Amino acid sequence: MRSVPFWLDTFPKSRRRSYPRLRGEHQASIVVVGGGLTGVACAYAFAAADVDVVLVEADVIGNGATAGSSGLLRDGFGGSVQESVARHGVGTTRALWEGMRKGSLEFASVLRRLAIRCDLQPMDILTVAGANPAAVKQLKREQSTRRDLGADAAWLSPAAAAREAALDTGGAIRTRGAAIDPLRACVGLAAAAAARGARLHERTVVRRIKPSSRFVEVVCNGASVRADAVVVATGAPLPDLRGLRRHLDATSEYAAITEPLPAVMRRQVGRRAAAVEDAAAPHRLVRWIPGDRIMIRGGRQPQVAPRLRGQVLVQRTGQIMYELSLLYPAVSGIQPVAAWDSVDYETVDGLPFVGLHRNYPRHLFAFTPSRHGAGLAWTAARLLVRRYQQAAARADEAFGFARIL
């Protein structure tokens, strides 16, 4: 079993474009810190808007959380709409859902227009409840709340869920979505950003961010960039931003890819056209991968110490594979060919933070937890371009820190 993210392990090195390390002193309008899908989407969106942009990535573009993600584009956000309405109200929840829905649709359109080969295909998402009547009742309330917001959220009866995905469940919510190879999407979008004039740099570690009344200076290892504003699109808060840590919670999540399913198993797991996620704990996510493989993600827990990562990965892989066999008894005994962990930064309310923070002048933030899908990267990019151009929409405020401050 390989402990390398599947998307990274299957990406041909011959197709990988490298970008130079940043050296010396530079000027730009925008500096983007972070070369995952969100950072690259920001670089492309700013460059497409004729804004002079520099992106710096501490490692290699796309090799971090992006390479370990599920690659789903959601019609809205992940998690409970009911909880969001109870905490933030209908207006804020509707703005968040609609903003992310539009972001996913626009992102898919951009990937097609740029002819980025990333295995883009439709893939609905089924949110399932167990057979427990209380769980089914709760999920029906969730579906009703989503419909009240105008979301396309159809209810599937137990019989329909069984036909669709061979699930023994009390019902499911179907929402529209799509699937991509997130690493190929990131690498392709980076090349498109560079073609638009964005300056991309790998292996460039940010040491300090120093704002002033007229500009912000981003100090790196052996280089610096002076700009109008900085976009922080990293998962973890940088050392200069330690005050934001109270808004974020570092977690470890685990994923595994199975060997190809034999024909006898494929006939017993439904149409394999939709991803499946749990409405409640343990919050597993199952999606189908080209080549008749299954990806399962789950086992989320507080971030594991580096010295324990290998040991915990083995334990968590066994756990999520067992959970997969409970969900689909027909695949019991199938072996994982790859498993990996990834660090994700959940926000205090489980929803993204995109926009300004009153304590950090000339900073634009894009904290985009992975549970909300890859389309959130484009939502964040378009919102931050509007914010920089002082053309923010009223609905954009729902994504900002003011939601909790």
C-alpha positions as CSV (number, residue, x, y, z in Angstrom):
1,M,0.0,0.0,0.0
2,R,1.4,3.4,-1.0
3,S,1.1,6.3,1.4
4,V,1.0,8.9,-1.4
5,P,-2.2,10.8,-2.4
6,F,-3.8,9.1,-5.4
7,W,-4.0,12.2,-7.6
8,L,-0.3,12.9,-7.0
9,D,0.8,9.3,-7.5
10,T,-1.0,9.1,-10.8
11,F,0.1,12.4,-12.3
12,P,2.8,12.0,-15.0
13,K,5.9,13.9,-14.0
14,S,6.5,14.7,-17.7
15,R,3.4,16.9,-17.6
16,R,4.5,18.8,-14.5
17,R,5.6,22.3,-15.2
18,S,8.0,23.8,-12.6
19,Y,8.2,27.4,-11.5
20,P,11.4,29.1,-10.3
21,R,12.1,30.1,-6.7
22,L,11.6,33.8,-6.1
23,R,14.8,35.8,-5.7
24,G,15.5,39.5,-5.1
25,E,13.1,42.4,-4.6
26,H,9.8,42.7,-6.6
27,Q,6.7,44.8,-6.9
28,A,3.1,43.7,-7.8
29,S,-0.4,44.7,-7.2
30,I,-1.3,41.4,-5.4
31,V,0.7,38.7,-3.8
32,V,-1.0,35.4,-3.4
33,V,0.5,33.2,-0.6
34,G,-0.3,29.5,-1.2
35,G,-0.2,27.4,-4.4
36,G,-3.1,25.0,-3.8
37,L,-6.3,25.1,-5.8
38,T,-7.6,28.2,-4.0
39,G,-4.4,30.1,-4.4
40,V,-4.0,29.2,-8.1
41,A,-7.6,30.1,-8.7
42,C,-7.0,33.5,-7.1
43,A,-3.9,34.0,-9.3
44,Y,-5.8,33.2,-12.4
45,A,-8.8,35.4,-11.5
46,F,-6.6,38.4,-10.7
47,A,-4.5,37.9,-13.8
48,A,-7.7,37.6,-15.9
49,A,-8.8,40.9,-14.5
50,D,-5.5,42.5,-15.6
51,V,-4.2,42.8,-12.1
52,D,-0.4,42.3,-11.7
53,V,-0.1,39.2,-9.5
54,V,2.7,37.2,-7.9
55,L,2.0,33.8,-6.3
56,V,4.4,32.1,-3.9
57,E,4.2,28.5,-2.8
58,A,6.4,27.0,-0.1
59,D,6.6,23.6,-1.7
60,V,5.3,22.6,-5.2
61,I,2.1,23.9,-6.7
62,G,-0.8,21.5,-5.9
63,N,1.2,19.0,-3.9
64,G,-0.4,19.8,-0.5
65,A,-4.0,19.6,0.6
66,T,-5.2,19.8,-3.0
67,A,-3.5,16.6,-3.9
68,G,-5.1,14.9,-1.0
69,S,-8.7,16.2,-1.5
70,S,-11.8,14.5,-2.8
71,G,-12.2,16.5,-6.0
72,L,-15.9,17.1,-5.7
73,L,-17.7,20.2,-6.9
74,R,-20.8,20.8,-4.7
75,D,-24.1,22.5,-5.4
76,G,-23.8,24.5,-2.2
77,F,-21.7,23.8,0.9
78,G,-21.0,20.7,2.9
79,G,-22.6,20.2,6.3
80,S,-25.9,21.0,7.8
81,V,-28.0,23.9,6.4
82,Q,-30.2,23.7,9.5
83,E,-27.2,24.4,11.8
84,S,-26.2,27.3,9.6
85,V,-29.7,28.8,9.7
86,A,-29.9,28.4,13.5
87,R,-26.6,30.1,14.0
88,H,-26.5,32.8,11.2
89,G,-30.0,33.1,10.0
90,V,-31.7,32.4,6.6
91,G,-30.2,35.4,4.7
92,T,-26.5,34.6,5.5
93,T,-27.1,30.9,4.9
94,R,-28.8,31.5,1.6
95,A,-25.9,33.8,0.5
96,L,-23.3,31.2,1.4
97,W,-25.2,28.4,-0.4
98,E,-25.9,30.4,-3.5
99,G,-22.3,31.8,-3.6
100,M,-20.8,28.3,-3.5
101,R,-23.3,26.9,-5.9
102,K,-22.5,29.6,-8.5
103,G,-18.8,29.1,-7.8
104,S,-18.9,25.4,-8.6
105,L,-20.9,26.0,-11.8
106,E,-18.6,28.8,-13.0
107,F,-15.5,26.7,-12.1
108,A,-16.7,23.8,-14.2
109,S,-17.3,26.3,-17.0
110,V,-13.8,27.8,-16.7
111,L,-12.2,24.3,-16.7
112,R,-14.1,23.5,-19.9
113,R,-13.3,26.8,-21.6
114,L,-9.6,26.5,-20.8
115,A,-9.6,22.9,-22.0
116,I,-8.0,21.7,-18.8
117,R,-8.0,17.9,-18.8
118,C,-9.0,17.0,-15.3
119,D,-11.6,14.2,-15.7
120,L,-14.5,16.6,-15.2
121,Q,-17.7,14.7,-15.1
122,P,-21.2,15.0,-13.5
123,M,-21.4,13.3,-10.1
124,D,-24.4,13.9,-7.8
125,I,-24.0,13.6,-4.0
126,L,-26.3,11.5,-1.9
127,T,-26.5,12.5,1.8
128,V,-27.7,9.4,3.6
129,A,-29.3,8.6,6.9
130,G,-29.3,5.3,8.8
131,A,-32.4,3.2,9.2
132,N,-33.1,4.9,12.6
133,P,-36.4,6.7,12.4
134,A,-35.1,9.7,14.3
135,A,-32.1,10.0,11.9
136,V,-34.5,9.8,8.9
137,K,-36.8,12.5,10.4
138,Q,-33.8,14.8,10.9
139,L,-32.5,14.3,7.4
140,K,-36.0,15.1,6.0
141,R,-36.0,18.3,8.0
142,E,-32.6,19.1,6.4
143,Q,-34.0,18.5,2.9
144,S,-37.0,20.7,3.6
145,T,-34.7,23.5,4.9
146,R,-32.6,23.2,1.7
147,R,-35.6,23.4,-0.5
148,D,-36.8,26.5,1.4
149,L,-33.6,28.1,0.5
150,G,-34.2,27.3,-3.2
151,A,-31.7,24.5,-3.3
152,D,-32.1,21.6,-5.7
153,A,-32.3,18.9,-3.0
154,A,-34.5,15.9,-4.0
155,W,-35.6,13.3,-1.5
156,L,-34.9,9.7,-2.3
157,S,-36.9,7.0,-0.7
158,P,-35.2,3.9,0.7
159,A,-36.2,2.0,-2.5
160,A,-34.8,4.8,-4.8
161,A,-31.6,5.0,-2.7
162,A,-31.2,1.3,-3.1
163,R,-31.6,1.5,-6.9
164,E,-29.2,4.4,-7.2
165,A,-26.4,3.3,-4.9
166,A,-27.3,-0.1,-3.5
167,L,-27.7,1.5,0.0
168,D,-29.6,0.0,2.9
169,T,-30.8,3.3,4.3
170,G,-33.9,5.1,5.5
171,G,-33.6,7.7,2.8
172,A,-31.2,10.2,1.2
173,I,-30.9,13.8,-0.1
174,R,-29.7,14.1,-3.7
175,T,-27.8,17.3,-4.7
176,R,-26.2,18.0,-8.0
177,G,-22.4,18.1,-8.3
178,A,-19.4,17.1,-10.4
179,A,-16.1,15.4,-9.9
180,I,-12.6,16.4,-11.1
181,D,-9.0,15.3,-10.6
182,P,-8.1,18.3,-8.3
183,L,-4.4,18.1,-8.9
184,R,-4.7,18.2,-12.7
185,A,-7.2,21.1,-12.4
186,C,-4.7,23.0,-10.2
187,V,-1.8,22.4,-12.5
188,G,-3.8,23.3,-15.6
189,L,-5.1,26.5,-13.9
190,A,-1.6,27.5,-12.9
191,A,-0.4,27.2,-16.5
192,A,-3.4,29.3,-17.6
193,A,-2.6,31.9,-14.9
194,A,1.0,32.1,-16.1
195,A,-0.2,32.5,-19.7
196,R,-2.2,35.5,-18.5
197,G,0.9,37.1,-17.0
198,A,0.8,35.9,-13.4
199,R,4.2,35.3,-11.9
200,L,4.3,31.9,-10.1
201,H,7.1,30.8,-7.8
202,E,7.6,27.5,-6.0
203,R,9.8,26.6,-3.0
204,T,9.4,30.1,-1.8
205,V,8.7,30.3,2.0
206,V,7.0,33.3,3.4
207,R,8.8,34.5,6.6
208,R,7.0,37.8,7.3
209,I,4.0,39.9,6.1
210,K,4.6,43.5,7.0
211,P,1.6,45.9,6.2
212,S,1.9,49.6,6.2
213,S,-0.5,52.5,5.4
214,R,0.6,52.5,1.7
215,F,1.6,48.9,0.9
216,V,2.3,45.4,2.2
217,E,5.7,43.7,2.1
218,V,5.9,39.9,1.9
219,V,9.3,38.7,3.0
220,C,10.4,35.3,1.8
221,N,13.5,33.2,1.9
222,G,15.9,35.3,-0.1
223,A,13.2,37.5,-1.7
224,S,10.5,40.1,-1.0
225,V,7.5,41.5,-2.8
226,R,5.9,44.9,-2.2
227,A,2.2,45.0,-3.2
228,D,-1.1,46.8,-2.7
229,A,-2.5,43.7,-0.8
230,V,-1.7,40.1,0.0
231,V,-4.1,37.2,-0.5
232,V,-3.6,34.5,2.2
233,A,-4.7,31.2,0.6
234,T,-2.8,28.8,2.8
235,G,-4.6,26.3,5.0
236,A,-2.6,27.1,8.1
237,P,-2.3,30.6,9.5
238,L,1.2,32.0,8.9
239,P,3.4,33.0,12.0
240,D,2.5,36.7,11.6
241,L,-1.2,35.7,11.7
242,R,-1.2,33.7,14.9
243,G,-4.2,35.8,16.1
244,L,-6.4,33.9,13.6
245,R,-5.7,30.5,15.2
246,R,-8.6,30.9,17.5
247,H,-10.9,30.9,14.4
248,L,-9.4,27.7,13.0
249,D,-9.1,24.1,14.2
250,A,-6.4,21.8,12.7
251,T,-7.6,18.3,12.0
252,S,-6.3,15.2,10.3
253,E,-8.4,13.3,7.8
254,Y,-7.7,10.0,6.1
255,A,-8.4,8.6,2.6
256,A,-7.9,5.3,0.9
257,I,-8.3,4.1,-2.7
258,T,-9.2,0.5,-3.4
259,E,-7.9,-1.8,-6.0
260,P,-10.2,-2.1,-9.1
261,L,-13.5,-3.8,-8.2
262,P,-14.0,-7.2,-9.9
263,A,-17.2,-7.4,-12.1
264,V,-19.0,-9.4,-9.5
265,M,-18.6,-6.6,-6.9
266,R,-19.4,-3.9,-9.4
267,R,-22.8,-5.4,-10.0
268,Q,-23.7,-5.2,-6.3
269,V,-22.8,-1.5,-5.6
270,G,-25.4,0.3,-7.6
271,R,-24.9,2.6,-10.6
272,R,-21.7,4.2,-9.3
273,A,-22.9,7.6,-10.6
274,A,-23.1,9.4,-7.3
275,A,-20.9,10.1,-4.3
276,V,-22.2,9.1,-0.9
277,E,-21.8,10.9,2.4
278,D,-23.1,10.4,5.9
279,A,-25.5,13.0,7.3
280,A,-24.1,12.5,10.8
281,A,-21.0,11.0,12.4
282,P,-18.7,9.3,11.3
283,H,-19.1,11.6,8.2
284,R,-17.6,9.2,5.7
285,L,-17.5,10.3,2.0
286,V,-17.4,7.7,-0.7
287,R,-16.8,8.6,-4.4
288,W,-16.0,6.5,-7.5
289,I,-12.7,6.9,-9.3
290,P,-12.0,6.1,-12.9
291,G,-10.8,2.5,-13.3
292,D,-13.6,1.0,-11.1
293,R,-12.0,2.1,-7.8
294,I,-13.5,3.5,-4.7
295,M,-12.2,6.4,-2.7
296,I,-13.3,6.6,0.9
297,R,-12.5,9.6,3.2
298,G,-13.1,9.8,7.0
299,G,-11.6,9.2,10.3
300,R,-11.3,13.0,11.0
301,Q,-9.7,13.8,14.4
302,P,-7.5,16.5,15.9
303,Q,-4.2,16.9,14.1
304,V,-1.8,14.1,14.8
305,A,1.8,14.7,16.0
306,P,4.3,14.2,13.1
307,R,6.0,11.3,15.0
308,L,2.7,9.4,15.1
309,R,1.5,9.9,11.6
310,G,2.7,6.6,10.1
311,Q,1.2,4.6,13.0
312,V,-2.1,6.4,13.0
313,L,-2.4,6.2,9.2
314,V,-2.3,2.4,9.3
315,Q,-4.9,2.3,12.1
316,R,-7.2,4.9,10.4
317,T,-6.9,3.1,7.0
318,G,-8.1,-0.1,8.6
319,Q,-11.0,1.8,10.3
320,I,-12.3,3.5,7.2
321,M,-11.9,0.3,5.1
322,Y,-14.0,-1.5,7.7
323,E,-16.6,1.2,7.5
324,L,-16.7,0.9,3.7
325,S,-17.4,-2.8,4.1
326,L,-20.3,-2.0,6.5
327,L,-21.7,0.4,3.9
328,Y,-21.2,-2.0,1.0
329,P,-20.9,-5.6,2.4
330,A,-20.3,-6.8,-1.2
331,V,-16.8,-5.2,-1.2
332,S,-15.7,-6.8,2.0
333,G,-12.1,-8.1,1.6
334,I,-11.2,-5.5,-1.1
335,Q,-7.7,-4.1,-0.4
336,P,-6.5,-0.5,-0.4
337,V,-3.7,0.3,-2.9
338,A,-3.1,3.8,-1.5
339,A,-3.9,5.6,1.7
340,W,-2.9,9.0,3.0
341,D,-3.6,11.7,5.6
342,S,-4.1,15.4,5.1
343,V,-4.3,18.3,7.4
344,D,-7.4,20.5,7.1
345,Y,-8.2,23.6,9.0
346,E,-11.9,23.7,10.0
347,T,-13.3,27.1,10.9
348,V,-15.1,27.6,14.2
349,D,-18.5,27.5,12.6
350,G,-17.6,25.0,9.8
351,L,-18.0,27.5,7.0
352,P,-15.4,29.3,4.9
353,F,-13.8,32.7,5.8
354,V,-13.2,34.7,2.6
355,G,-12.6,38.4,2.7
356,L,-11.2,41.0,5.1
357,H,-10.3,40.9,8.8
358,R,-10.5,44.2,10.8
359,N,-7.2,43.5,12.6
360,Y,-5.1,42.8,9.4
361,P,-5.0,45.8,7.0
362,R,-4.2,45.0,3.3
363,H,-4.9,41.3,3.9
364,L,-7.4,39.3,1.9
365,F,-8.1,35.9,3.4
366,A,-9.3,32.7,1.7
367,F,-9.7,29.9,4.3
368,T,-11.6,27.2,2.4
369,P,-12.2,24.0,4.4
370,S,-12.0,20.9,2.1
371,R,-15.5,19.6,3.1
372,H,-17.1,22.3,0.9
373,G,-15.6,21.0,-2.3
374,A,-13.2,22.3,-5.0
375,G,-15.7,24.8,-6.3
376,L,-15.2,27.0,-3.3
377,A,-11.7,27.8,-4.7
378,W,-13.4,29.7,-7.5
379,T,-16.0,31.3,-5.3
380,A,-13.2,32.7,-3.1
381,A,-11.2,33.9,-6.1
382,R,-14.0,35.8,-7.7
383,L,-15.1,37.3,-4.3
384,L,-11.6,38.5,-3.6
385,V,-11.2,40.1,-7.0
386,R,-14.4,42.0,-6.4
387,R,-13.2,43.0,-3.0
388,Y,-9.9,44.3,-4.3
389,Q,-11.7,46.3,-7.1
390,Q,-14.0,47.7,-4.5
391,A,-17.0,46.2,-6.2
392,A,-18.0,43.7,-3.5
393,A,-21.6,42.4,-3.6
394,R,-23.7,42.6,-0.5
395,A,-23.9,38.8,-0.4
396,D,-20.1,38.7,-0.1
397,E,-20.3,39.8,3.5
398,A,-21.7,36.4,4.5
399,F,-18.3,34.8,3.7
400,G,-16.3,37.2,5.9
401,F,-15.1,37.2,9.5
402,A,-17.9,39.6,10.5
403,R,-20.1,36.5,10.6
404,I,-18.6,35.5,13.9
405,L,-16.9,38.6,15.3
